Amino acid sequence: MKQHLAGEQGSIVPCSKVDPTVRHAILASMKEKEQKSKETKGDFGVENPFGHTTHSFDGDEVLEIPSSLANKMGSSSKRKRKVTASTGIRAFFKGGCDTSQPTIKACLQSKEKWKNTDMAIALWFYDACIPINAVNSPFFQKAIDQIASMGHGYKSPFYHSLRVNLLRNAKRDVKLVVDSFRSTWTETGCTIMGDGWKDTRQRPLINFLVYCPKGISFIKSVDASDIVTSAENLCNLFAEIVEMVGSNNVVHLVTDNASNYKAAGSLLSERYPNICWSPCAAHCINLILKDIGEMNDVKAIVSLASTVTVFIYNHKFTLNWLRKTTGWKEIIRPGETRFATTFIALKSLHDHKDSLQSLVTSGDYKQFLRIEKGKDVKQIVLDERFWNNCLIMVRIMGPIIRLLRICDTDERPSLGYVYEGMFRAINGIKRLFRNKERLYKPYIDIISDRWDRMLRKNLHAVAYYLNPAFQYESATFCTHPEVINGLLDYIETKVDWCNPEKLSQEIGMYRERQGSFGRKLAILTSKFDRPENWWKLYGCDTPNLQKLAIRILSQTASSSGCERNWSVFERIHTKKRNRLEHQRLNDLVYVHYNLRLQHRFDHRKRSYDPIDYESIDKTEFWVIEEEQDGELNCDELEEELEELPKDDSQLVEDDESEVGEDNDIDLEAFQRRRLLDDDEDNDWLN
């Protein structure tokens, strides 16, 4: 074949269609091989009359040919070329096991040999205290296959190689995976997320991640020990990350709401006019839950609930008695910094109402009536006003918890749902109290205060306006001047890549449903398709507005991904490994987090859309997610949704038919409870 391509006269006809450059390269390779092998003559020093020996043509050598030349050569040769296996880290992303045929030796191994091999792996797990679920890693079986392919005598890499050389090479290969997402950043824009924490050595670290619809990428971690975290220094730090990602690719910056971060975000927006800053929406909602949890009424209910829970879990007999009941599940207890868990704990306690009342009325509980706390617990559990107030408090928080779950998701962009979600949550609380202002006002004031001070941004108004699920729902679409003014302000200050007049005309087409926006399919799918995907399909008549909508509706509203990344740091930077220098810690986290970026995108398991904005304003018990037998598809999920009125004018005060699921609560008892003074409060249980 080489003679044929090189054009040598002899035992085969030369090819006349081969590119001269290729012919020259092959001819030079053949001559070099002849000189090295020194086999141009026979075994007895006589010229071989049959030409070159077969050793001159062994196919072990691989000749690299430029792709442009390979294409030219491919048209002249009809023979199939042998395709080599892909190399580099991308080869490890392919799913499944090694499909190569096992050797005869492997097939003939005895069961004892297999058992010893399994035991060797198991002992390594047990000795190094490796979690058993490490076998679920997509790279575990790949490692076993590679070791088996090496055959007998393979030695594992040394400590230094794993720590330095291989880590450096892995980071380089993983960086190629992250760089492959840059095309998505250019098309849909991206959000930079930043958040700070302290490690076990009390070093202040700041994590930076990049969000896009394909996934979250870890960029770097900065040790801020030597940095004064002033607004100017933080702005310079953010600007460095922006330049790494590309200033034209960044649409949104999400950080904590601390004063220095807020000032740094404003400075960055001045330096890069196309970038918007906003605080983390999930953090804002958590602060709303915190403020409501500090109200006297709520603190009183939580205190009573805590008394019951602590007593149950501090006594073995009561806990074992409850665990023996049919269908018992553990009572959820609040977390220290997750304020939503306080209300989730109230919901969990209310679920156990029947079991707890059965416990305190049983004969086995009489032994605890000698204890003062035992008597208090019995009074609390048997008091229907306590359970009524628990139920109302849980339902008040239901819309807020739903909105938190929407903003806290990484499954899909959430920026387009914050504005609508907040007002649906407010209206859900008003509906619970049957539109009685004296009852809902304390809670709505807290929500409105946080919304006005933190999340009332032009970016959220623009995302709301461009979301077709809300724009084409004329009965509930908000026509407040704040929305239009926010859109116009954003275009005037942030959009400099198109003609404003042309963009204004395209907004009119979108609003009036002209062109492709007027198609029946466009209207039908506006509520079910992801907004950014809807614009890609139906926004072809308005290219400038299409680009703007895709770049905004593809962003996230929170920096929760940064907080979840802290768990990666905690697994790597443990008490036993607290001497890791920051650069190596950064490299380990960079490889660990981004290693699964491609795998997470290729193996998404969810088959339904997690954005369920229509049920935000529902005030019945929100469900704590449990493992299901199967996932719901989009059609099944949408059939279960029930739209509730958004406009306050649609809410009828004191109309029992409007209350629906709220008939089992006693608002009058709750109202009287709120009007009690501190002295009466102490007599409530006596």
C-alpha positions in Angstrom: 0.0 0.0 0.0 2.8 2.4 0.9 4.5 1.6 -2.5 1.2 2.3 -4.2 0.7 5.7 -2.5 4.4 6.6 -2.8 4.3 6.0 -6.6 7.3 3.5 -6.6 7.6 1.3 -9.6 7.7 -2.4 -8.8 5.2 -5.0 -7.6 2.2 -2.6 -7.7 0.8 0.1 -10.0 1.4 3.6 -8.6 -1.6 5.8 -7.7 -1.8 8.9 -9.9 -4.4 10.7 -7.7 -2.3 11.1 -4.5 -1.4 14.6 -3.5 2.4 15.2 -4.1 2.8 16.3 -0.5 1.4 13.0 0.8 3.5 11.0 -1.7 6.6 12.8 -0.6 5.9 12.2 3.1 5.3 8.4 2.6 8.4 8.0 0.4 10.5 9.7 3.1 9.1 7.5 5.8 9.8 4.4 3.7 13.4 5.4 3.1 14.0 6.2 6.8 12.6 2.8 7.8 14.8 1.0 5.3 17.9 2.7 6.8 17.0 1.9 10.4 16.0 -1.8 9.8 19.0 -2.5 7.6 17.1 -5.3 5.9 17.6 -4.3 2.3 19.6 -7.5 1.8 18.9 -11.2 2.5 20.2 -13.4 5.3 23.3 -14.3 3.3 24.3 -10.8 2.2 22.7 -11.3 -1.2 20.2 -8.8 -2.7 16.7 -10.1 -2.2 15.4 -10.7 -5.7 11.8 -10.4 -4.5 12.1 -6.8 -3.4 11.7 -5.5 0.1 11.1 -8.0 2.9 7.7 -8.1 4.6 9.2 -6.4 7.7 9.4 -3.2 5.7 5.6 -3.1 5.4 4.4 -4.0 8.9 1.5 -1.8 9.8 2.5 -1.0 13.4 3.6 2.5 12.5 0.9 5.2 12.3 1.5 8.1 10.0 -0.3 11.3 10.9 -1.7 13.1 7.9 -3.3 16.5 8.0 -7.1 16.5 7.8 -7.1 18.5 4.5 -4.8 16.1 2.9 -6.6 13.1 4.3 -9.8 14.3 2.6 -8.1 14.4 -0.7 -6.5 11.0 -0.3 -9.8 9.5 0.9 -11.5 10.1 -2.5 -8.8 8.1 -4.3 -8.7 5.1 -2.0 -11.7 2.7 -1.7 -10.1 0.7 1.1 -11.4 1.1 4.7 -8.9 2.6 7.1 -8.6 1.3 10.6 -10.0 3.8 13.1 -8.0 4.0 16.3 -9.6 4.4 19.7 -10.2 8.0 20.9 -7.6 9.3 23.3 -7.7 11.9 26.0 -10.2 12.4 28.8 -13.2 12.5 26.4 -12.8 8.7 25.9 -13.8 8.2 29.6 -17.2 10.0 29.1 -18.5 7.2 26.8 -21.0 5.1 28.7 -21.0 1.4 29.3 -18.3 -1.1 29.9 -15.4 -2.2 27.8 -16.9 -3.8 24.6 -13.6 -5.5 23.5 -13.6 -9.3 23.3 -12.2 -10.8 26.5 -9.1 -12.9 26.2 -9.1 -16.7 26.4 -7.1 -16.5 29.6 -9.8 -14.3 31.3 -12.6 -16.6 30.2 -10.8 -19.6 31.6 -10.1 -18.1 35.0 -11.5 -20.1 38.0 -14.2 -18.8 40.3 -11.6 -18.6 43.0 -9.5 -16.2 40.9 -12.5 -14.0 40.3 -13.2 -14.0 44.0 -9.7 -13.1 45.0 -9.7 -10.2 42.5 -13.0 -8.9 44.0 -11.6 -9.3 47.5 -8.5 -7.3 46.6 -10.6 -4.4 45.5 -12.9 -4.7 48.5 -10.0 -4.7 51.0 -8.5 -1.6 49.4 -11.9 0.1 49.9 -12.1 -1.0 53.5 -8.5 -0.1 54.4 -8.6 3.4 52.8 -12.1 4.1 54.2 -13.4 4.8 50.7 -17.2 5.2 50.6 -18.9 2.1 49.1 -20.9 4.3 46.7 -17.7 5.2 45.0 -18.4 2.2 42.7 -21.2 4.2 41.2 -18.7 6.7 39.8 -18.8 6.6 36.0 -15.1 6.4 36.0 -14.7 3.3 38.3 -15.4 0.6 35.7 -13.4 2.6 33.2 -10.4 2.3 35.5 -10.9 -1.4 36.0 -11.1 -1.9 32.2 -7.9 0.0 31.6 -6.0 -2.0 34.3 -7.3 -5.2 32.8 -6.2 -4.2 29.3 -2.6 -3.5 30.5 -2.2 -7.2 31.4 0.1 -8.8 34.0 2.8 -6.6 35.6 1.0 -3.2 35.6 2.1 -1.0 38.6 -0.1 1.8 39.9 1.0 5.4 39.7 3.1 6.6 42.6 2.0 9.1 45.3 3.9 12.0 43.6 2.5 11.3 40.2 -1.1 11.4 41.5 -0.4 14.5 43.5 1.5 16.5 40.8 1.9 15.2 37.3 -1.4 13.3 36.8 -3.4 16.1 38.5 -1.8 18.7 36.2 -2.6 16.6 33.2 -6.2 15.9 34.3 -6.7 19.6 34.9 -5.5 20.4 31.4 -7.8 17.8 29.9 -10.8 18.9 32.0 -10.1 22.5 30.9 -10.8 21.4 27.3 -14.2 20.1 28.4 -15.0 23.5 30.0 -13.7 25.4 27.0 -16.1 23.4 24.8 -19.0 25.2 26.6 -17.8 28.6 25.4 -19.8 28.3 22.3 -22.9 28.0 24.5 -21.8 31.0 26.5 -21.6 33.0 23.3 -25.0 32.0 22.1 -27.1 32.1 25.3 -25.0 34.2 27.5 -24.0 33.1 31.0 -24.2 34.1 34.6 -21.2 34.4 36.9 -21.9 33.2 40.4 -19.7 34.2 43.4 -19.9 33.3 47.0 -17.4 33.2 49.9 -16.8 30.9 52.9 -14.1 29.9 55.3 -12.4 26.5 55.3 -11.2 24.4 58.2 -8.1 26.6 58.5 -10.3 29.7 58.6 -9.0 30.9 55.3 -11.5 33.1 53.5 -12.2 31.6 50.0 -14.3 32.9 47.2 -15.7 30.5 44.6 -16.5 31.5 41.1 -18.8 29.4 38.9 -20.4 30.0 35.5 -24.0 29.0 34.8 -25.4 28.3 31.3 -28.4 26.1 30.3 -26.0 23.2 29.6 -24.6 23.2 33.2 -22.5 24.9 35.8 -18.7 25.1 35.4 -16.3 25.7 38.2 -13.8 28.4 37.2 -11.6 29.0 40.2 -11.3 29.6 43.9 -9.5 32.7 45.3 -7.8 32.8 48.7 -8.8 36.2 50.0 -6.6 36.1 53.1 -4.3 38.8 51.7 -7.1 40.8 50.1 -9.0 43.6 51.8 -12.6 42.7 50.7 -13.5 46.3 49.9 -15.8 47.1 47.0 -13.0 48.2 44.7 -10.9 45.1 45.3 -13.9 42.8 44.9 -14.7 44.6 41.6 -11.2 44.0 40.3 -11.5 40.4 41.3 -14.9 40.1 39.5 -13.4 41.9 36.5 -10.7 39.3 36.2 -13.3 36.5 36.1 -15.3 38.4 33.5 -12.3 38.6 31.3 -11.6 34.9 31.7 -15.1 34.1 30.6 -15.5 36.9 28.0 -17.1 40.2 28.8 -19.5 39.9 25.8 -20.6 36.5 27.1 -21.6 37.6 30.6 -25.2 38.8 31.1 -25.6 38.5 34.8 -23.6 38.5 38.0 -25.1 36.9 41.1 -23.5 37.3 44.6 -24.3 37.6 48.2 -26.3 40.7 49.3 -23.5 42.0 51.7 -22.9 45.7 51.4 -19.4 45.2 49.9 -20.6 42.7 47.3 -23.5 45.1 46.4 -21.1 48.0 45.9 -18.7 45.9 43.9 -21.6 44.7 41.7 -22.5 48.4 41.0 -18.9 49.2 40.1 -18.7 46.2 37.8 -21.9 47.3 36.0 -20.3 50.7 35.4 -17.2 49.1 34.1 -19.1 46.7 31.9 -22.4 48.3 31.0 -23.8 45.1 29.4 -23.6 43.2 32.8 -26.4 43.3 35.4 -25.8 42.6 39.1 -28.5 41.2 41.4 -28.4 39.4 44.8 -29.1 35.7 45.1 -32.9 35.2 44.9 -32.8 32.1 47.0 -30.9 34.0 49.7 -33.5 36.8 49.6 -36.3 34.3 50.1 -34.4 32.6 53.0 -34.2 36.0 54.7 -38.0 36.4 54.2 -38.5 33.1 56.0 -36.1 34.2 58.7 -38.0 37.5 59.3 -41.3 35.7 59.4 -39.8 33.1 61.8 -38.9 35.9 64.2 -42.5 37.2 64.6 -43.9 36.6 68.1 -46.8 34.5 66.9 -44.5 32.2 64.8 -41.8 32.0 67.6 -44.5 30.9 70.1 -45.8 28.1 67.8 -42.2 27.0 66.9 -41.3 26.9 70.6 -44.3 24.7 71.4 -43.5 22.4 68.5 -39.8 22.2 69.6 -40.9 21.2 73.1 -42.8 18.2 71.7 -40.0 17.1 69.3 -37.2 17.4 71.9 -39.2 15.5 74.5 -40.0 12.7 72.1 -36.4 12.3 70.9 -34.9 12.6 74.4 -36.8 9.6 75.7 -36.2 6.1 74.3 -39.5 4.8 75.3 -41.6 7.4 73.5 -39.4 7.3 70.4 -39.5 3.4 70.2 -43.3 3.5 70.8 -43.8 5.8 67.9 -41.4 3.9 65.6 -43.5 0.8 66.1 -46.6 2.4 64.7 -47.6 1.7 61.2 -46.2 4.0 58.5 -44.1 6.0 61.0 -41.5 8.4 59.5 -39.0 10.5 61.5 -40.0 14.0 62.5 -37.9 16.5 60.6 -36.0 18.9 62.8 -35.0 22.5 61.8 -31.5 23.3 60.5 -29.5 26.2 62.0 -29.1 28.3 58.8 -31.8 26.9 56.6 -34.8 28.9 57.7 -37.3 27.0 55.5 -36.6 23.9 57.6 -38.4 25.6 60.5 -41.7 25.5 58.6 -40.9 22.1 57.1 -40.5 20.8 60.6 -43.9 22.2 61.6 -45.4 20.4 58.6 -43.7 17.2 59.5 -45.0 17.5 63.1 -48.5 18.1 61.9 -48.3 15.0 59.8 -47.7 13.0 63.0 -50.7 14.5 64.9 -52.7 11.3 65.1 -49.7 9.2 66.3 -48.7 11.8 68.9 -52.2 12.0 70.3 -52.4 8.2 70.4 -49.1 8.2 72.4 -50.1 10.7 75.1 -53.5 9.1 75.6 -52.1 5.6 75.9 -51.6 3.9 79.2 -47.9 3.6 78.6 -47.5 7.4 78.7 -48.8 7.6 82.4 -45.2 7.1 83.7 -44.3 10.5 82.0 -47.1 12.4 83.7 -45.0 12.5 86.8 -42.6 14.8 84.9 -43.6 18.5 84.4 -42.4 18.4 80.8 -44.4 15.3 80.2 -47.6 17.1 81.3 -46.8 20.1 79.1 -46.3 17.8 76.1 -49.6 16.1 76.7 -51.4 19.5 76.9 -49.8 20.8 73.7 -50.5 17.6 71.7 -54.2 17.5 72.8 -54.8 21.2 72.2 -56.6 21.6 68.9 -55.7 25.4 68.8 -52.0 24.5 68.6 -52.6 22.2 65.6 -54.8 24.8 64.0 -52.1 27.4 64.3 -49.5 25.0 63.0 -51.7 24.3 60.0 -52.2 28.0 59.2 -48.5 28.8 59.6 -47.5 26.0 57.2 -50.0 27.1 54.6 -48.8 30.7 54.9 -45.3 29.6 54.1 -46.4 27.2 51.3 -46.2 29.7 48.4 -42.8 31.0 49.7 -41.4 27.5 49.9 -42.5 26.7 46.4 -40.9 29.9 45.1 -37.7 29.0 46.9 -37.6 25.6 45.3 -38.0 27.3 41.8 -35.2 29.8 42.4 -32.9 27.1 44.0 -33.0 24.8 41.0 -30.0 24.1 38.7 -32.1 22.0 36.4 -33.1 25.0 34.2 -33.0 28.8 34.1 -35.1 30.4 36.8 -34.7 34.2 36.1 -37.9 34.4 34.1 -40.0 33.3 37.0 -38.9 35.4 40.0 -41.1 38.4 39.3 -44.3 36.4 38.6 -43.5 34.0 41.4 -43.2 36.7 44.1 -46.6 38.2 43.3 -48.2 34.8 43.1 -46.9 34.0 46.5 -48.3 37.2 47.9 -51.7 36.6 46.4 -51.6 33.0 47.7 -51.2 34.3 51.2 -54.0 36.9 50.7 -56.3 34.1 49.5 -55.5 32.0 52.6 -56.7 34.9 54.8 -59.8 35.4 52.5 -58.4 38.9 51.6 -58.7 40.2 55.1 -55.9 42.9 55.3 -55.7 42.9 59.1 -54.7 39.2 59.0 -52.3 39.1 56.1 -50.7 42.5 56.4 -47.8 41.6 58.8 -46.6 38.8 56.5 -47.1 40.8 53.2 -45.2 43.7 54.7 -42.2 41.5 55.4 -42.2 40.1 51.8 -42.7 43.5 50.2 -39.9 45.0 52.2 -37.4 42.3 51.1 -38.6 42.5 47.6 -38.3 46.3 47.3 -34.8 46.4 48.9 -33.3 43.4 47.2 -35.0 41.9 44.2 -36.9 44.7 42.5 -34.6 44.9 39.6 -35.1 45.9 35.9 -33.6 42.5 34.9 -36.4 40.6 36.6 -39.0 42.9 35.0 -37.5 42.3 31.5 -37.4 38.5 32.1 -41.1 38.6 33.1 -42.1 40.6 30.1 -40.2 38.4 27.6 -41.5 35.1 29.1 -44.3 34.0 26.7 -46.0 32.0 29.4 -46.9 35.2 31.1 -47.1 37.6 28.1 -49.7 35.6 26.3 -51.8 35.0 29.4 -53.8 38.2 29.1 -56.1 37.5 32.1 -53.2 37.5 34.5 -50.4 39.5 32.8 -49.3 42.5 34.8 -49.6 45.8 32.9 -48.0 47.9 35.7 -45.8 50.7 34.3 -42.9 49.3 36.3 -42.6 46.3 33.9 -42.5 48.5 30.7 -40.2 51.1 32.3 -37.9 48.3 33.4 -37.8 46.9 29.9 -37.1 50.3 28.4 -34.4 51.2 31.0 -32.6 47.9 30.3 -32.6 48.5 26.5 -31.3 52.0 26.9 -28.5 51.2 29.3 -27.5 47.5 28.6 -28.2 46.9 24.9 -25.7 48.5 22.5 -25.4 45.8 19.8 -28.5 46.7 17.8 -30.6 49.6 16.6 -33.1 50.6 19.4 -35.7 51.7 16.9 -35.7 48.3 15.2 -35.8 46.6 18.6 -38.8 48.7 19.6 -40.6 47.6 16.4 -39.9 44.0 17.2 -41.3 44.4 20.7 -44.5 45.6 19.2 -44.7 42.5 17.0 -44.1 40.3 20.0 -46.8 42.1 22.1 -49.4 42.1 19.3 -48.7 38.5 18.3 -47.8 39.3 14.8 -45.8 37.2 12.3 -44.6 33.9 13.7 -45.8 34.9 17.2 -49.4 34.6 15.9 -49.2 30.9 15.0 -51.5 28.6 16.9 -48.6 26.4 17.8 -46.7 29.4 19.3 -49.6 30.3 21.6 -50.3 26.7 22.6 -46.6 25.9 23.5 -45.9 29.3 25.2 -46.8 27.8 28.6 -45.2 24.4 28.2 -41.9 25.0 26.4 -38.9 26.4 28.1 -38.9 30.2 27.3 -35.4 30.3 25.7 -36.3 27.3 23.5 -39.6 28.9 22.5 -37.8 32.0 21.4 -35.3 30.0 19.3 -38.3 28.4 17.4 -40.7 31.3 17.0 -38.6 34.4 17.3 -37.1 34.2 13.7 -39.1 37.2 12.5 -37.5 39.4 15.2 -33.8 38.5 15.3 -32.7 41.3 17.6 -35.4 40.7 20.2 -34.9 37.0 19.8 -31.2 37.4 20.8 -32.1 39.6 23.7 -34.8 37.2 25.0 -32.6 34.1 24.7 -29.7 35.8 26.5 -31.9 36.9 29.4 -34.2 33.9 29.8 -31.2 31.5 29.8 -29.9 32.8 33.1 -30.3 31.7 36.7 -31.6 33.9 39.6 -29.5 32.5 42.5 -26.0 31.5 43.4 -27.0 28.3 45.1 -24.6 26.4 42.9 -21.7 28.0 44.8 -23.1 26.9 48.1 -23.5 23.3 46.8 -19.9 23.5 45.7 -18.8 24.0 49.3 -19.6 20.3 49.9 -17.0 19.4 47.3 -14.4 21.4 49.2 -15.5 19.8 52.5 -15.0 16.3 51.1 -11.5 17.2 49.8 -10.4 19.6 52.5 -11.0 17.4 55.6 -9.5 17.6 59.1 -6.9 15.0 58.0 -6.1 16.9 54.8 -6.2 20.4 56.2 -2.6 21.1 55.1 -3.5 21.2 51.4 -2.1 24.3 49.8 -4.7 26.4 48.2 -3.5 25.9 44.6 -3.6 22.1 44.9 -7.0 22.4 46.6 -8.3 24.5 43.8 -7.0 22.0 41.2 -8.6 19.1 43.0 -12.0 20.9 43.1 -11.6 22.1 39.5 -11.1 18.5 38.3 -13.7 16.9 40.6 -16.5 19.3 39.9 -16.0 19.8 36.1 -15.1 16.1 35.5 -18.8 15.3 35.8 -20.0 18.3 33.8 -20.2 16.5 30.5 -21.5 13.4 32.3 -24.3 15.3 34.1 -25.4 16.8 30.8 -25.4 13.5 28.9 -27.2 11.5 31.6 -30.0 13.8 32.8 -32.6 11.6 34.5 -35.4 14.0 35.0 -38.2 13.7 32.4 -40.4 16.6 33.6 -40.1 20.3 33.8 -39.3 21.4 37.4 -40.7 24.9 36.9 -44.3 24.7 38.3 -45.1 28.4 38.6 -48.9 27.9 38.4 -49.1 26.2 41.8 -46.9 28.8 43.6 -50.0 30.5 45.1 -51.5 27.3 46.4 -51.7 27.2 50.2 -52.5 23.5 50.8 -49.7 21.4 52.2 -46.7 21.5 50.0 -45.2 18.1 49.6 -41.8 17.2 50.8 -40.1 15.3 47.9 -39.8 11.6 48.4 -38.6 8.8 46.2 -41.2 7.9 43.6 -41.6 4.7 41.7 -41.3 6.6 38.4 -40.9 10.1 37.1 -43.8 12.1 35.8 -43.7 13.2 32.2 -44.7 16.7 31.2 -48.2 15.8 30.2 -48.9 14.0 33.5 -47.6 16.9 35.5 -49.5 19.6 33.6 -52.8 17.6 34.1 -52.3 17.9 37.9 -51.7 21.6 37.8 -54.6 24.0 38.8 -54.3 27.6 37.9 -55.4 30.1 40.7 -56.5 33.7 40.2 -53.7 36.3 40.2 -55.7 39.5 40.2 -56.9 40.6 43.7 -60.2 41.7 42.2 -61.0 38.0 41.6 -60.7 37.2 45.3 -64.0 37.3 47.0 -63.8 38.1 50.7 -65.4 35.6 53.1 -66.6 33.5 50.2 -66.5 29.9 51.4 -66.4 28.6 47.9 -63.2 30.4 47.3 -61.6 28.9 50.3 -61.7 25.3 49.1 -59.0 23.4 50.9 -58.9 26.0 53.7 -62.2 24.9 55.3 -60.3 22.8 57.8 -58.7 25.7 59.5 -60.1 28.1 62.0 -59.1 31.7 61.1 -61.1 33.2 64.0 -59.2 31.1 66.5 -56.0 32.2 64.9 -57.1 35.8 65.0 -58.0 35.6 68.7 -54.6 34.0 69.2 -52.8 36.9 67.6 -54.7 39.4 69.8 -53.7 37.8 73.1 -51.2 39.7 75.2 -48.2 38.1 76.8 -50.0 37.4 80.1 -52.9 35.7 78.2 -50.3 33.9 76.2 -49.0 32.1 79.2 -52.5 31.0 80.2 -53.2 29.5 76.7 -52.0 26.0 77.7 -53.0 26.1 81.3 
